[in-house]
């Protein structure tokens, strides 16, 4: 029994070390800036979020001042957006 537990523990440690560091999270805030090439957005709290090419969004609405709700996956230290809801910035 002890040998089975040891092998199981060793296998678990091996899987966790090889598995990519990915986890999901949500955030919301006001857009501070959008990268000119449209690949990332920075929120007023300093969060840098990466927009993958596969994500279909209305880029005209993603402007500084817009409120966003974002779901993202942390992949090797980068916050990759999976879902984004945009409330356009208020006209001044």
Phi and psi restraints in degrees (value plus and minus 20) as a CYANA .aco file:
   2 UNK   PHI     -82.3   -42.3
   2 UNK   PSI     -58.0   -18.0
   3 UNK   PHI     -85.8   -45.8
   3 UNK   PSI     -59.1   -19.1
   4 UNK   PHI     -84.1   -44.1
   4 UNK   PSI     -64.0   -24.0
   5 UNK   PHI     -83.5   -43.5
   5 UNK   PSI     -60.7   -20.7
   6 UNK   PHI     -84.1   -44.1
   6 UNK   PSI     -64.2   -24.2
   7 UNK   PHI     -84.9   -44.9
   7 UNK   PSI     -60.2   -20.2
   8 UNK   PHI     -83.9   -43.9
   8 UNK   PSI     -64.8   -24.8
   9 UNK   PHI     -83.3   -43.3
   9 UNK   PSI     -62.1   -22.1
  10 UNK   PHI     -83.9   -43.9
  10 UNK   PSI     -61.7   -21.7
  11 UNK   PHI     -84.4   -44.4
  11 UNK   PSI     -61.5   -21.5
  12 UNK   PHI     -83.2   -43.2
  12 UNK   PSI     -64.6   -24.6
  13 UNK   PHI     -81.7   -41.7
  13 UNK   PSI     -61.1   -21.1
  14 UNK   PHI     -82.5   -42.5
  14 UNK   PSI     -63.2   -23.2
  15 UNK   PHI     -85.6   -45.6
  15 UNK   PSI     -63.4   -23.4
  16 UNK   PHI     -86.4   -46.4
  16 UNK   PSI     -51.2   -11.2
  17 UNK   PHI     -97.5   -57.5
  17 UNK   PSI     -52.2   -12.2
  18 UNK   PHI    -105.9   -65.9
  18 UNK   PSI     -49.2    -9.2
  19 UNK   PHI     -83.2   -43.2
  19 UNK   PSI     119.1   159.1
  20 UNK   PHI     -85.3   -45.3
  20 UNK   PSI     127.0   167.0
  21 UNK   PHI     -99.1   -59.1
  21 UNK   PSI      74.2   114.2
  22 UNK   PHI    -152.7  -112.7
  22 UNK   PSI     113.1   153.1
  23 UNK   PHI    -170.4  -130.4
  23 UNK   PSI     134.5   174.5
  24 UNK   PHI    -122.4   -82.4
  24 UNK   PSI     131.0   171.0
  25 UNK   PHI    -175.9  -135.9
  25 UNK   PSI     150.3   190.3
  26 UNK   PHI    -148.1  -108.1
  26 UNK   PSI     131.7   171.7
  27 UNK   PHI    -173.7  -133.7
  27 UNK   PSI     145.3   185.3
  28 UNK   PHI    -167.7  -127.7
  28 UNK   PSI     137.3   177.3
  29 UNK   PHI     149.7   189.7
  29 UNK   PSI    -192.5  -152.5
  30 UNK   PHI    -121.5   -81.5
  30 UNK   PSI     116.3   156.3
  31 UNK   PHI     -90.1   -50.1
  31 UNK   PSI     106.7   146.7
  32 UNK   PHI    -110.6   -70.6
  32 UNK   PSI     -65.3   -25.3
  33 UNK   PHI    -175.8  -135.8
  33 UNK   PSI     137.3   177.3
  34 UNK   PHI    -144.2  -104.2
  34 UNK   PSI     109.7   149.7
  35 UNK   PHI     -76.9   -36.9
  35 UNK   PSI     118.5   158.5
  36 UNK   PHI     -78.3   -38.3
  36 UNK   PSI     -51.2   -11.2
  37 UNK   PHI    -106.4   -66.4
  37 UNK   PSI     -18.2    21.8
  38 UNK   PHI      53.8    93.8
  38 UNK   PSI       0.1    40.1
  39 UNK   PHI    -115.4   -75.4
  39 UNK   PSI     -30.0    10.0
  40 UNK   PHI    -175.4  -135.4
  40 UNK   PSI     141.5   181.5
  41 UNK   PHI    -156.5  -116.5
  41 UNK   PSI     122.1   162.1
  42 UNK   PHI    -134.0   -94.0
  42 UNK   PSI     111.5   151.5
  43 UNK   PHI    -109.4   -69.4
  43 UNK   PSI     144.6   184.6
  44 UNK   PHI     -81.3   -41.3
  44 UNK   PSI     -43.8    -3.8
  45 UNK   PHI    -102.5   -62.5
  45 UNK   PSI     -18.1    21.9
  46 UNK   PHI      74.9   114.9
  46 UNK   PSI     -24.2    15.8
  47 UNK   PHI     -85.4   -45.4
  47 UNK   PSI     107.6   147.6
  48 UNK   PHI    -122.3   -82.3
  48 UNK   PSI      99.8   139.8
  49 UNK   PHI    -136.7   -96.7
  49 UNK   PSI     110.6   150.6
  50 UNK   PHI    -111.2   -71.2
  50 UNK   PSI     112.5   152.5
  51 UNK   PHI    -118.9   -78.9
  51 UNK   PSI      89.4   129.4
  52 UNK   PHI     -92.0   -52.0
  52 UNK   PSI     131.1   171.1
  53 UNK   PHI     -78.9   -38.9
  53 UNK   PSI     -46.3    -6.3
  54 UNK   PHI     -96.2   -56.2
  54 UNK   PSI     -33.2     6.8
  55 UNK   PHI    -103.1   -63.1
  55 UNK   PSI      99.1   139.1
  56 UNK   PHI    -110.0   -70.0
  56 UNK   PSI      93.7   133.7
  57 UNK   PHI    -157.0  -117.0
  57 UNK   PSI     139.1   179.1
  58 UNK   PHI    -102.1   -62.1
  58 UNK   PSI      74.2   114.2
  59 UNK   PHI     -83.9   -43.9
  59 UNK   PSI     -45.9    -5.9
  60 UNK   PHI     -85.5   -45.5
  60 UNK   PSI     -46.7    -6.7
  61 UNK   PHI    -104.2   -64.2
  61 UNK   PSI     -39.5     0.5
  62 UNK   PHI    -107.9   -67.9
  62 UNK   PSI      62.0   102.0
  63 UNK   PHI    -146.8  -106.8
  63 UNK   PSI     140.6   180.6
  64 UNK   PHI     -74.6   -34.6
  64 UNK   PSI     116.3   156.3
  65 UNK   PHI      77.8   117.8
  65 UNK   PSI     -37.6     2.4
  66 UNK   PHI     -89.7   -49.7
  66 UNK   PSI     123.2   163.2
  67 UNK   PHI    -110.1   -70.1
  67 UNK   PSI     115.6   155.6
  68 UNK   PHI    -151.5  -111.5
  68 UNK   PSI     128.9   168.9
  69 UNK   PHI    -138.2   -98.2
  69 UNK   PSI     106.5   146.5
  70 UNK   PHI    -150.7  -110.7
  70 UNK   PSI     117.4   157.4
  71 UNK   PHI    -128.7   -88.7
  71 UNK   PSI     117.7   157.7
  72 UNK   PHI    -166.1  -126.1
  72 UNK   PSI     142.9   182.9
  73 UNK   PHI    -133.4   -93.4
  73 UNK   PSI     113.7   153.7
  74 UNK   PHI    -106.5   -66.5
  74 UNK   PSI      90.9   130.9
  75 UNK   PHI    -138.2   -98.2
  75 UNK   PSI      88.7   128.7
  76 UNK   PHI      30.9    70.9
  76 UNK   PSI      22.8    62.8
  77 UNK   PHI      67.8   107.8
  77 UNK   PSI     -25.1    14.9
  78 UNK   PHI    -123.3   -83.3
  78 UNK   PSI     116.9   156.9
  79 UNK   PHI    -111.8   -71.8
  79 UNK   PSI      82.0   122.0
  80 UNK   PHI    -115.2   -75.2
  80 UNK   PSI      98.7   138.7
  81 UNK   PHI     -88.2   -48.2
  81 UNK   PSI     112.9   152.9
  82 UNK   PHI    -128.2   -88.2
  82 UNK   PSI     -54.7   -14.7
  83 UNK   PHI    -163.0  -123.0
  83 UNK   PSI     118.0   158.0
  84 UNK   PHI    -160.0  -120.0
  84 UNK   PSI     113.9   153.9
  85 UNK   PHI    -132.3   -92.3
  85 UNK   PSI     107.2   147.2
  86 UNK   PHI    -136.5   -96.5
  86 UNK   PSI     109.0   149.0
  87 UNK   PHI    -128.5   -88.5
  87 UNK   PSI      90.6   130.6
  88 UNK   PHI     -73.3   -33.3
  88 UNK   PSI     132.7   172.7
  89 UNK   PHI     -82.9   -42.9
  89 UNK   PSI     127.0   167.0
  90 UNK   PHI     -92.0   -52.0
  90 UNK   PSI     119.3   159.3
  91 UNK   PHI     -88.6   -48.6
  91 UNK   PSI     121.8   161.8
